[in-house]
Amino acid sequence: MKSTAPAKPLYHFKGKAGGEWHHGAELIVKLIEKQITLGDDELQKEFIDWLLTDDKNVFKNKETGEVRFALAAKRGNPAYASKKNGTLDELIEAMSSKEFDYAPPGYRDDLYRMTRVLFFTLTFSHERYTAEQAWGALRSTCPEGSDFEHGVLNKFGANISKIFGTNGKLTCKEADSSGYPAPHVLVILDRPVLVRRHTSQDGTVTWRLANDRILKRLGKDKASRSKSFKDVEAATLENPVWKHGMMDVQGIIKETGFGKFANSFTYLFKYLIKTISVSKYPELADIGTIKESKNKSLRTMVYTHFGNKCFRTRDIVFGKAFKERLGLLKESEPVKPPSVWERILTIPAWFADEIEPRIRSLEPKDQSRAFTR
């Protein structure tokens, strides 16, 4: 006998805002000033509500009046994931066409390599920073009228340049499963450095810096590590390049991949190229807050979007210097004629799906009139 239980609705509205996000820069100030926290139940419910509510853009053909609907790219939805996948594919293709590491003369080539690519993982001390202060520190500026610690990644980049010279950087602002940010910085150097193969107890292969002078300048030499074992907070405060928490650095060697990932770029984009939906993660239909999730990977992924949304930061950032070293700078292209399509408004996807058949049944010249007040 077939079950008569009602099917789960296509759209899930968990919060009171009906899928809307009503916050701007004022939320950042409230979070920093401890008027509210990232752990606030209502804020997390509102975000999950927003995350699971797709929007559609309504476009009008300026010449014919025809109307079309298209899914708006929004953190965690298919359109957003598709855009990030496109960027990822472009980076992987550019990286694969170039050689950034080689066997150094006079060394065992299975044990040592020279590389121009370094991968940094940065964390924040939970004793000295709240999650809100840590996310705020990642911003390059403060909202008008406020003043808090910020720009720490810019300072880190400047410190790296002092040690390694000119370079290009890609930054990924990712969260950990507790909601704190744990940003990654991939650096392409102009001058290669020596790295040594290291195999952990579980068989994971990483490549570690092998130049004692560089290790000392990074605060990763034996003496610094010894201090860290005794008093991690004191050691991080003394670190010459990153004083906010722990720092890990490894070299990137193309043929060995990156842990269980094929390459470092795939690792950086792992939470950005996935679609977050109830059909893919049924648990989302039963939880109200992020912290309720028992799925560590899902919790980390949602916290990544949540932190960047609340603090209005970009999850992946890379500029001209990075593109230049990957050969991604494009020559100026001919100016394209302006499109005949213009966006006239954005509406919830559930509403768009309801009215689209009726709009499409009209003559093109009458379709846009349906949206005229």
N, C-alpha and C positions, 0 to 999 in steps of 0.2 A: 504493500500500500504506500502510495507516495505521500511524502510529508506535506502537511498543509501550513507549515510555519511560514510566515511572511518573509519575502526576500529582503536582504539588507538594502537600504536605499542607496542610490548611486552617489548622492551627495550627502556628506555628513557635516552637520552644523553643531559643533560641540559647545561653543562659547555663546556669549550674549551678543556678540558683534555681528553675527551672521556672515562670517567670512571676511569681514573688513578689518583693516589694520589702521587704527586712528592715531598712531604715534609718529612723532617727528623727532627733531633734535632735543626737545624738552625731556624726552624719556632718558636720554643719555645723562643729562644733568641729575635727574631724579635717582638714577641708578648709582651714580658716583657719590651723590650726597646721602645715600642710604635711605632715601624716602621709600624705595622699593628695591627688591633684589631680583636677580635672574631666577631665583628659586620660587618666586611668588606664583602661587597656584593659578590665579586668574590670568596673569600675564602669559604663563605657559599654555593655558587652555586657549587663550585668544590666538596665540601663535599657531598652535596645532589646527585650530579652526581655519585660520587664514591659509595655512600650508595646504590643507586638504580641499580648499575651495578654489577651483580654477576660474579664470576669467577669459573672456574672448574679446578681441578687438573687432570693432565694426569698421570696415573700410568702404568708402564710396568712390566709384569711378566718376571723376569730375566731368567727363565728357558725355557718358551715357546715363549716369545716375544709378547704375547697377550697384548692389550692395553685396559684400562678401564678409564672412565671419572667419576668424583665425584665432587659434589658441594663443593667448598672451604668454610670453616667457616669464616664469616666476619661479623663484627658488624651489627646487624639488619637483617641478612638474616636467612632463615630457619635452616641451619646447625648450625649457632651460637646460635640461640634460643634453638635448640634441646640440645646442649651441656649444656647450662645454666639450662635448665629444668632438665637434668640429675643430675646436682649438687644440684639443689633445692630439688628434690625428695629425694636424699640421706640425706640432712640435715634435712628435715622434718621427715623422718623415724627415724633418730637417735634421734631427739628431742622428738618424740612421745613415744619412748621406755624408756624414763627416766623421773624422777620427779625432777623438779628444784624449785618447790614451795610447801608450806604446810601451814596449819593453825597454827598460833603461840599459845601456851598454854596461857590461861588467857585473850585472846582477842576474840572479836566477829569474827568468821571465815568468815562472809559475808562482813566484813568491813576491816579486816586486813589480810595480808598474809606475810609470809617470802618467799623471792625469791632469787635465785642466778643468775638471768638474768636481766640485765639492758640494756635499749635502749636509746642511745644518738643521738640527731640530732643537728648538728652544722651549723652555718651560718657565712658569712663574712659581715662585715660592708661595705655598698656601699659608705660610706663617706670616709673611710680610705683605701679601696682596689678597684682597678679596677677588672673587671672579670678576666682579664689576670693574674694579680698579685695573685688573690685568687687561681686560678687553679695552678699557679706555686708553691704556698705555699704548695700544697698537694703533690708535688713531694718529694721523699726522698733525691734526689741528684740534682745538677745542671749540665747541659751539660758542657763539657770541655771548659774552657776559659770564662765562665760566672759566675756571683755571684748574687744571689737574695734570698729573704726569702724562705726557704723551710723546709721540715721536721716537719711541725706543728702537723701533726697527731701522729708522733712518740713522740713528747713532750707531747701531750695530753694523750697518752697512759701511759707515765711514771707518769704523775700527777695522773691519775686514780689508778694506782698501789700503789702509796703512800697512797692513802686514803682507798682503799678496799683490798689491799694485792694482792696475786698472782691470776692470771686470764688468760683467753684466749679471744682473740678479733677477730671479723669479721668486716671488714670495707667495706662499699659500697660508692663509689664516684659517687654521683648522682648530677644532675643539678636541678635548679629551672626553672620556665618558662621564666625568664629573661636572662638565660645563666650563671648565677653565680653558683658555686658549693655549694651544701648543703649536705655534707657527713653525713652518718649514721654510728654509731659504736655500734655493739651488743657485750656486754661483759658478759662472763660467769664467775662468781665469785666462789672462793673456800669457802668463808664464806658468808652465806645468810644475807640479810638486810630486815628490816621491811618496808612494803609499805602499803598505805591506799587507799581504793577505792574512786575514784572521778568521779562523773557524771556531765558532762557539760550540758548546757542549751538545746543542741540538742539531749541529751540522750546518747552521746558517753561516754563510760566507760574507764577510764585510772587508772593506779595504780601509786601513787606518793610516793616518799621517805618520811618516817615519823620519821626519826631519826634527831633531831635538830642539833646534833654535825656534822653529815655527811652533812647535808644541808648547814651548815655554811662553811665547808671546800670546798664545791662545789660552794660557792657563790650564793646559791639558798634559803637562809633563809629569813625571813621577812624583816630584815633590808636591805639586798642586793636587794630584789625585790622592796622595797620602793625607793631606789636610782635609780633603773632602770626606774621607772615610771617618775621620775623627769628629769633624763638625761641618756638616754640609752647608749650613747657613753662613758660617764665617768664611768658608772657602768661596762660595758664590759671590759674596760681597767683595772679595778681593780679586775676582776674575777681571782681567783687563779688557775684555770685549763684551761680556754679557753678565751683568751683576744682578739680574732679576730672578734667576732660578738656575736650573741645570741646563747644560748645553752639550749636545752630542754632535760630532762631525765625522763624516766618512767620505772617502773618495768614490767616485762613480767609474766603474769599469764596464764597458758595454757588454762584453761577452758573458759576464757573470750575472747579469740582471740586477734586481734589487729585492732581496729576500724572496718572498713567494710571488712577487710581481715581475713582469717581463722587463720593466725599466722603471726608472725613478719618476718619470712623468705620469705613468699610470698610477703609481702610488700617490702622487700629489693630487690627482684628480679623482681618486677612488670614491669620494663621497659626493662629488659634484656631477658625475655622469650617471647617477642612479636616480630613477624616478621613485618618489615616495608617494604611495597610494595605499588605500585600504585593501585593494585586491592583492597587492604585492606583500603588504605587511598587515595581515588581519588583526594583529594586536592593537593597531591604531583605532579600531572601532570600539575597543573596550577600555582604553585608558583616557584619562583627561589631561594628564600632565606628562612632560618628557621624563621626569625622574621616576615615574611609575614603571617605565619600560624595563623588562628583564633582559631584553636583547641589547647587549653592550654595543654592538656595531650600529644598530638602529639609533640607540640613544646618542652615540657619538655623532652620527650623521645629522640628526635633527638639532643637536646642540651647536653644531658647526653653522648651520643655517640660522639658527636662533640668535647666536652671538653676533654674527655679521649683520643680521637684520636689525637687532636692537641698537647696535652701535654704528649702523650705517657705514659699514666698511666693506670693501671689495674682497671677495674670497681669494681670487687669483690676480696678482699684479706683476706685470713685467713691462719694461719700457724699451726705448730705442737701443740702448747699449746691449741688452740681452738679445733682441731681434738681430742686431747687427752681427753678433758672434755666431748666431745660428743661420745666418744668411736669409733672414725673413724680411728684411727691409725691401719693399717693393718700389720700383721706379714709378714715377708719377704716371697715372693712367689718364686717358682722355676723359674729360668731364662728360658724365652721362646726362642726357636730357632729363628734366624733372619727371617724376612718375605721375601718371594720370590718377593713381590711387592715393587717397588721403584717409587717415584715420579720423573718424568723427567722434567715437566714444568707446569706452570699455565697459562691459557689463558682465555680471556673473555668468559662467558657462551654462549653468542649469537654465537660466532665463533665455540665453541665446539659443540653446537647443530646443526650447519650447516654441520660440517665435520664428526661428529660421525657416521652417517649411512654409509658413504663411507668407513670409517676406519673399521667398524665392518664387512663390506662385504668382506674384505680381509682375507686371511689365517692368523692364529695367528703369524706365523713366519715373515709375511710381514707387520704386523700392526705397529710394532715399527719403521720399516724402513721409514715409512711416516714422522716420526719426526726427522730423521737423516739428518743433514745438508750435 
